[in-house]
Every structure is written in structure tokens, then in C-alpha cells.
Amino acid sequence: MSFRLSQRDKDIIGFINQFRAVDRDSLVELFFKQLKSPVNACNSVMVRLYRLGLIERTQQYSPTVYLPVDAKIKKNSQKILHFLSILDTYKQMCMYGTPKQVIVEDKPTRRKGGIEPDLFCIFKGSPFWIEIQRNQYSEQKMQEKIHLYEEFFFSDEWKALHWQPEDRAAIFPSVILITPVHYAVSSDHIRIIQIASIHELMEKYKGSAKQQRDGRPKPSVSSGRIKINLT
């Protein structure tokens, strides 16, 4: 190739490949906000990468949404909104600490019919599988989803996942349901946290931490007594 890519170019391309659909404003926030004219700088870089054939784009949305070169989604697909909601959750987490081991549309069972969380990450030292519910489902369907997580829990296959700590016992991730609707789902085996946003999660734990400092008992969050390191 007769062109050179900067490290930022490579990071942007990698980020788009990872999250599948990334809007211009998110790129400004994540890669250009320290510059004097971040929007102009972002536009210039993205036009260059597009013309080089290193990324795709769709102008069905405003601002422009960028896609991987080999994206298997149509440029007017509703799936794009799904990926943007995953990206928004990631950005909210970044406001409190950068998530690690991020996997978009994780498939830990590696087989059809297993759990397929929208996002896996280690956040504030704790592993999470995150389900982002943009649409409302029946409680029966949501409970079936929880049963799939329980099946995976009893399989013990999760203990061999690559991100598991080498120096201590394996950890089964807590399951976060990001949803505007509260479902009457429960589990005796896995932690389920229902919230409308990551901001709500952090507000709950901030209040919980304050109660602990004040010597008051820590309340349960969602359906179980959550003991998660979010401080």
C-alpha cells in the first residue's frame, strides 16, 4: 500500500470493526475531543478512511454512521440501531471507567441456541453479560432467556473462558438487563440486575456505598443480594 495509517487511524478502524456501527459523534467523543476543532478533524479523517476503502458508511442516519468494510448488514437495517445502543452502553461505562475484555455480541457457548448477550466486559473489576432490550417482551420470554444463562451456569463450561482469572476461582458474570420495563424474572443461581441505563446502575451503587459508610445495611439491587466491585 502506498499510504500510511496513523495509530489513531488503526484504532478507529479497529473500533468500528469491533462495534459494527459507530456514529460520527461517538468517534468525536472517543478519539477527537482533545483537539481544537474535533468535529472537523473527525470528518476529515473519516472521509479519508472511506475513500481509501478501509471503512464503509451509511448516510441514512444523521450524523453519518460508519461500518466495517465487510459489514453484513444493509445500510438501512434496523440492526444498526441495535449496534448503536450497544455503543451507547459502552460509552456510558467509559464515563466511570474503561471496560476491559469487551466482546460485542458475545457467544460464549459457541453453539446455536445458547446465550448470546449483546455485550460482555469486565467493568470495575467485575465481569458482566449485558442484554440491551430495545423492545418489550413477554415475561415468559425473558424468563426463558434467564433459563439459558442458568443452563450455561450448570454446564461449568464458563470456567474455561479466556478472560477468567488464572490466580483465583472462576467467576460467573452477573447478567445486566438494560430495559425501561421491569420484568418479574428471577434466578436462584445467577445475579440479575435490571436497570434502565448504566447511569442508574452507578447511582444505585453510589447510594449503596454511602449507606455502608454511614453504617447502614446495604440494600439488595434488583433480584438478588449483589456483591459487585463497582467502587
N, C-alpha and C positions, 0 to 999 in steps of 0.2 A: 504494500500500500504506500501511496505517495504522500500520505498525510499523517500527522502525529496527533495523538489524543493526549490531553492533559489528564492528570489523576482525577480531577473533578468530572471530566467527560466520562471517564470509565466508571466512576461512582454513580453518575446519573443513569447511564445505560444499565448498569447492574441493578440499580434500584427499580427502574421501570420493568426490567425482566422479572424481578422478584415480586413486585406488587401488581403486575399485569396491566394496570390502568392508573395513570398518575396525572392529575390536572396541573396546569401551569402554576397556579397559585401555591400549590403544595411544594413544587420544585423551588419556587422563590423562597418560601419559608425555610426549607430544609437545606438549600445549597447556596443561596444568594443574598440572604437577608443582611449580611455584614457589609455589602457593597453600597456605594453611594446611590446608584440607580439600579436596584435589584431587579425590577420588572424588565427594564430594557436589556440588562445583562442576560437575564434568563431567556428572553425572546431571541436574542442574538445567538446564544449557544444552541438553543433547541432548533432553530431554523437551520443552522449549520449541520447539526447531527442528522436532521431529517434529510437534508439534501445529500448527505454522504450515504444515505441508505442504512443508517445504524439504528434508527427508530422509526416507528410508524406514528401516525397521528389521526385523530378524528376531530373535525370541527362541528360535529353535531351538538357539541356542548360548548358553553362559554363560561370560563376560558377554555382554551384548547386542552384536550386530553391526549396524552401520549401513550403509545402501546409498544410492546416488543415487536420486532420485525416479523417474527414467526407467530404472531398472535392468532389464535384460532377462534377469535370472537369477531363478529361483524361490528362494523364501526357505529352502527345504530342499535346495538344489542343492549337489552336491559341488564345483562351481565356486567356491563361497565359500571353501572350504579352500584352493583354488589361489591365490585373491587374497590370502588371509591369509598364505600362505607368501611371496608376493612382498613384502608389507608387512613381514614379519619380516626378510627380507634387507635391505630398505631401512633398517630400524631398526638393524640390526647395523652397517651402513655409517655411520650417523649417529653411532655411538659413537666413530668415528675421524675423522670429517669429513663435513660435509653434502654429499651428492652434488648435482651440478648437471645441468641439461638432462634431468631424469628423464622417461622415457616408459614407461608400463606397457603391456605387450603391444604392443611396437613392431612396425610393419610397414613397414620401410624400402623394400622393393621395390614396395609399393603394388599387388601383384598376387597372386592366389591361387597357392599352390604355392611361394611364395618363403619366405625365412626369416621367422620370427615369434618373436623372442626374448621371454621373459617381461618383461624389463626392459632398458632402455638407460639409461645415465647416464655422466656424467664424474665420476670419483671419484679424488681425489688428483691431479688434472691429467691423468688418462688415461681414454680412452673404453672402455667395456665393453658388450658384449652378454651378458646373463646368462640362462642356461637353468636353471630350477629343476626337477629331476627328482624328483617325489614317489614315482613308481612305477619299478620296474625294467624296463628294455627290453633287447632283444637288442642285441648289439654291432653287428650289421648295421644295425639301425635307427638307432643312434647315429651310425655312420659315414655313413649316408645324410644325416643331419642336418648333419654336418660338410661333406659334399659340397655341400649347398645354400649354405653360407657361402662355400665356395670359388668356386662359380659366381657369387655376387654379387661376390666379390673381383675376378674376371676381367672382370666387366661394366664396371667403373670408374664405375658409377652412384653408388656410395657417396661419391665425391669431391665430389658436389654436395649432400650432405645439409646441412641448415640449420645444424647445430652445428659444422661443420668450421671450423677456424681460417682467418681471412682473411689472416693475415700470414705463414703458412708452409705447407709442403706438407700435403696432406690425410693423415689417419691412418685406417687400417682398425682398428676396435676389436678388442681381444682378446676371445675368447669364453670366458666362465666357465661351466663346468658344475658346478652345486651338486648333488651327489649323494652318497649314502652308499656307492655302488658305484663302483669304478674300472673304467672301460671302456678296452679296448685300441683307442682311436681315435687318429688322428694326422693331421697335415697338414704339407706342406712349404711352405705359403703363408700360413697364419694361425696366430696363437698360441692355443693351447687350454690352459686351466688347469682342472684338476679338483680340487675341494675339497668338503668336507662342509659348510662354513659360511664366512662372511666372516671370522669369528674365526680360523679355520685359515689363511686367506689372509694375514691380517695377522701371525700368528705366524711363518709361513714367511718373510715379507719382513723381519720384525724380526730373525730369526736370520740372514738373508742380509746385512742391513745391518751386523750386528755382525761377521760374518766379514770383510766388506770393511774395516771399521775396524781389525780385527786383522791386516790384510794377507794374509788367506787368499783364495783364489779363490772367486768367487761360484758357488754350485751352480745347476743348472737346476731350474726348478719345473715339474712336470708334464711335458708332452711336448716342450717347446721351451726355448730359452735366452731366458727372459723378461727384457725390459728395460722395466720399467714404473715410472713415478714414483709410489711409494707412501709416500714419506718426507714 
